[in-house]
């Protein structure tokens, strides 16, 4: 049986994925993704001397979760919502006709 935490994790991953893929509420999706990746990183930190959890290789302090977190920070910092995705269609400024 799937627990509440598992269900929230699945819903969070789907929401972040849809937001980033479709370009809808990109900044919210970045914040959600950053929070999820930070929790994943802290659940099994790749620090020397600690027992390693399930991992794809041997890491030392920096693993794929930290790299993806940095990529989402870059997406959050730049106004990509004005150039890409569905949100761009809603943020277009209407051009007013010139008087005269």
Beta strands, then each sheet from edge to edge (+ up, - down):
end
